[in-house]
Amino acid sequence: GAVVSQHPSRVICKSGTSVKIECRSLDFQATTMFWYRQFPKQSLMLMATSNEGSKATYEQGVEKDKFLINHASLTLSTLTVTSAHPEDSSFYICSALEGEGHNEQFFGPGTRLTVL
Amino acid sequence: SQQGEEDPQALSIQEGENATMNCSYKTSINNLQWYRQNSGRGLVHLILIRSNEREKHSGRLRVTLDTSKKSSSLLITASRAADTASYFCATDRPGFQKLVFGTGTRLLVSP
């Protein structure tokens, strides 16, 4: 099956710093990628939809200036958490769609962000 | 919120028993999918059932879909300790690619 990687798998940072998380599709081209966040013992909540070559579409309540998304190529999308605060500590998961007409999203292993 | 709901929230069984999880959703759908997540890990896709299907099997998994009730169930037969994980349903609507996840069921299978 298709493989999606995320880097880093775990990051600890100080309040006020910015953190970049990468999501890569390893063996397929992904025109669309999705970014989710998941708090402990809760479900995944979609943050934004990232389309290659265009601006991301953010879900209601997600600050686009705080969570910067760039989908510069068909295999890479990045999420930058700017001026991170402790309440941004969460598990961030990306997923990728293989292309038009495909229904199955392939998920990355997630990135655990801890903001001190 | 458009988020679906799952019940039970938590389920504890013995190895060999069957586990049934239920998912309810709120809108018309294209597909419903079930995922498994081990603690602190990413999601593993289990099975996809289309809106025009009523039942699907994959190994020890059986999924049913009742679009009139906007509900689905996942049955894991002859459970194993390795089935211990959280299970989520997720739906996508016609014309939309994004998934809406249910609240999840935490399954514990004891040896």
Interface residues (C-beta under 8 A of the other chain):
Chain A: G1 Q6 T32 F34 K41 Q42 S43 L44 M45 L46 T49 F91 I93 S95 L97 N103 E104 Q105 F106 F107 G108 P109 G110 R112
Chain B: Q3 N30 N31 Q33 Y35 G40 R41 G42 L43 V44 H45 L48 F88 D92 Q97 K98 L99 V100 F101 G102 T103 G104 R106
